[in-house]
Every structure is written in structure tokens, then in C-alpha cells.
Amino acid sequence: MPRWWERGDLRRSQPRPVGRRLELGEQVFGVVAHLSSLPIIGLGMLLVGRPVIWLAATLPLGPLLVLVLALGRRAPREVRTQATEALNFSLTIALAALVIGLGLSLVGRAEWSLLLLPVLLLAVLVVFVNWLVLLTLAAIEAGRGVPFAYPAILRPVPAP
């Protein structure tokens, strides 16, 4: 009997393509859906000095706008699916940023709270790297015309 690391079923949590290949106009819409949170975050950080709270508040706005535009233009189902995936990923990262921000606001209020600081800083690093890498992978896959599903995210908005 093969050992657990030899079975090959460990790739379940890897990003997986979903649906049919996208056409050129749909590819652009998919890339915009995945990358639309970048300018929103920059704008939110420039306007207000509390980046963690603004990250949580503004991150889903870009994918939400793309999803509304896709629904208004009666875009194909695959485009709406990519916009929904981007929105769900943004909501997941926003929730993680909100939890980290609340944890950071507790640091310094009590003696025991300083123990949270290394854990929270590590969490900030992990969430940021995860966000950046998966966002880049999703945009590349959407640019190639292959729909992308983010691994291990909350999906509060159902796919159309």
C-alpha cells in the first residue's frame, strides 16, 4: 500500500481550471476581474492612513464593479464565474485583513497582548503573499483563456 505522500491525491487543494476556454474579449474581462482590486487598494491607502482597515473595506469593490458590469452586459457565464471567483477571493482576503487589523488594535492594550504581535505580523505576511501570488496566477490563467478557481477560499457569493 502506498504511503500518504506517494498517493498523488495531495493536489486537491491546488488551483484548478473550471469551465471552457475564454475568447479574447472574455479573457480581458477575466484579467480585469482578477486585477481590479489593485487600484482600489492603492486609492484606499492614499486617501486614509489606516491601510489595514481600508484594505478590508475597499478590496471587494473592484471585483464587485466588474461583476455588476458583467451582469449588465449579459456577459457569458464563464466571465460571470471569473468575476464571482475574484469577488469571493477579495471577500476572503478582506475578512482576513479585518481579523488581523482587529488583532493589531489589541496590541499594547494589555501586557499579554504583546505576545500576539509576532503571530499577527506573520499572518500579515502570509495573507499578503497569498493574495499577491494567487492574484497573479489567476490573472495569468485568465489571460491565457483558462478559467481559474481559487483554492481554499470562502464562497459567500454563489457562482451564476
C-alpha positions as CSV (number, residue, x, y, z in Angstrom):
1,M,0.0,0.0,0.0
2,P,1.5,3.4,-1.0
3,R,2.2,5.9,1.8
4,W,0.2,9.0,2.0
5,W,2.8,11.2,0.3
6,E,3.1,8.7,-2.6
7,R,-0.6,8.5,-3.5
8,G,-0.8,11.7,-5.6
9,D,-4.1,12.9,-4.1
10,L,-2.4,15.8,-2.4
11,R,-3.1,18.1,-5.3
12,R,-6.8,18.6,-4.3
13,S,-6.2,22.0,-2.8
14,Q,-4.3,23.3,-5.9
15,P,-5.8,25.9,-8.1
16,R,-8.0,24.2,-10.7
17,P,-9.3,25.3,-14.0
18,V,-13.1,25.4,-14.4
19,G,-15.3,25.7,-17.4
20,R,-14.5,26.3,-21.1
21,R,-11.6,28.3,-22.5
22,L,-12.4,32.0,-22.8
23,E,-12.3,34.0,-26.0
24,L,-10.2,37.2,-26.4
25,G,-12.8,39.7,-25.1
26,E,-13.7,37.4,-22.3
27,Q,-10.1,36.9,-21.4
28,V,-9.6,40.7,-21.0
29,F,-12.7,40.8,-18.8
30,G,-11.4,37.9,-16.7
31,V,-8.0,39.6,-16.2
32,V,-9.7,42.9,-15.2
33,A,-11.9,41.0,-12.8
34,H,-8.9,39.4,-11.0
35,L,-6.7,42.6,-11.0
36,S,-9.4,45.1,-10.3
37,S,-8.7,45.1,-6.6
38,L,-5.2,46.5,-7.1
39,P,-6.1,50.2,-7.9
40,I,-8.9,50.2,-5.3
41,I,-6.4,49.2,-2.6
42,G,-3.9,51.9,-3.7
43,L,-6.7,54.5,-3.7
44,G,-7.9,53.5,-0.3
45,M,-4.4,53.6,1.2
46,L,-3.7,57.0,-0.3
47,L,-6.9,58.6,1.0
48,V,-6.8,57.3,4.6
49,G,-3.9,56.5,6.8
50,R,-5.2,53.2,8.2
51,P,-4.3,50.7,5.5
52,V,-5.5,47.5,7.2
53,I,-9.0,48.8,7.8
54,W,-9.2,50.3,4.3
55,L,-7.9,47.1,2.8
56,A,-10.7,45.2,4.3
57,A,-13.3,47.9,3.3
58,T,-12.2,48.5,-0.3
59,L,-10.7,45.2,-1.5
60,P,-14.0,43.8,-2.8
61,L,-15.1,46.9,-4.6
62,G,-13.1,46.3,-7.8
63,P,-14.4,42.7,-8.4
64,L,-17.9,43.8,-7.4
65,L,-17.9,46.5,-10.0
66,V,-16.6,44.1,-12.7
67,L,-19.3,41.6,-11.7
68,V,-22.0,44.3,-11.9
69,L,-20.7,45.3,-15.4
70,A,-20.6,41.6,-16.5
71,L,-24.2,41.1,-15.3
72,G,-25.3,44.3,-17.0
73,R,-23.7,43.4,-20.3
74,R,-25.2,39.9,-20.2
75,A,-21.6,38.5,-20.4
76,P,-21.2,34.8,-20.9
77,R,-21.4,32.5,-17.9
78,E,-17.7,31.9,-17.7
79,V,-17.0,35.7,-17.4
80,R,-19.5,36.0,-14.6
81,T,-17.9,33.0,-12.9
82,Q,-14.5,34.5,-13.0
83,A,-15.8,37.8,-11.6
84,T,-17.6,35.9,-8.9
85,E,-14.4,34.0,-8.1
86,A,-12.5,37.3,-7.9
87,L,-15.1,38.8,-5.6
88,N,-15.2,35.7,-3.3
89,F,-11.4,35.8,-3.1
90,S,-11.4,39.5,-2.3
91,L,-14.0,39.0,0.4
92,T,-11.9,36.2,1.9
93,I,-8.8,38.3,2.0
94,A,-10.8,41.3,3.3
95,L,-12.1,39.2,6.2
96,A,-8.6,38.0,7.0
97,A,-7.3,41.6,6.9
98,L,-10.2,42.7,9.2
99,V,-9.4,40.0,11.7
100,I,-5.7,40.9,11.6
101,G,-6.5,44.6,11.9
102,L,-8.7,43.9,15.0
103,G,-5.9,41.9,16.5
104,L,-3.3,44.6,15.8
105,S,-5.6,47.1,17.5
106,L,-5.5,45.0,20.7
107,V,-1.7,45.0,20.8
108,G,-0.4,47.3,23.5
109,R,-3.7,47.5,25.5
110,A,-2.6,44.7,27.9
111,E,0.7,43.1,28.8
112,W,-0.3,39.7,27.3
113,S,-1.3,41.3,24.0
114,L,2.4,41.8,23.1
115,L,2.6,38.1,22.6
116,L,0.2,38.4,19.7
117,L,2.4,40.8,17.8
118,P,4.7,38.2,16.1
119,V,1.8,36.0,15.2
120,L,-0.1,38.9,13.7
121,L,2.9,40.1,11.7
122,L,3.4,36.6,10.4
123,A,-0.3,36.4,9.5
124,V,0.0,39.8,7.6
125,L,3.0,38.4,5.7
126,V,1.2,35.1,4.8
127,V,-2.0,36.8,3.8
128,F,-0.2,39.4,1.6
129,V,2.0,36.8,-0.1
130,N,-1.0,34.5,-0.6
131,W,-3.1,37.4,-2.1
132,L,-0.3,38.6,-4.4
133,V,0.6,35.1,-5.7
134,L,-2.9,33.8,-6.2
135,L,-4.0,37.1,-7.8
136,T,-1.1,36.9,-10.2
137,L,-1.8,33.2,-11.1
138,A,-5.5,34.0,-11.7
139,A,-4.7,36.9,-14.0
140,I,-2.2,34.8,-15.9
141,E,-4.6,32.0,-16.3
142,A,-7.5,34.3,-17.3
143,G,-5.1,35.9,-19.8
144,R,-4.5,32.5,-21.3
145,G,-8.2,31.9,-21.6
146,V,-8.3,29.2,-18.9
147,P,-10.9,30.0,-16.1
148,F,-9.4,29.9,-12.6
149,A,-10.8,28.8,-9.2
150,Y,-9.0,30.0,-6.1
151,P,-8.1,27.2,-3.6
152,A,-9.4,27.3,0.0
153,I,-11.5,30.4,0.0
154,L,-14.9,31.3,1.4
155,R,-17.6,31.5,-1.3
156,P,-20.4,33.6,0.1
157,V,-21.4,34.8,-3.4
158,P,-22.7,31.9,-5.4
159,A,-21.5,31.4,-8.9
160,P,-24.1,32.4,-11.6
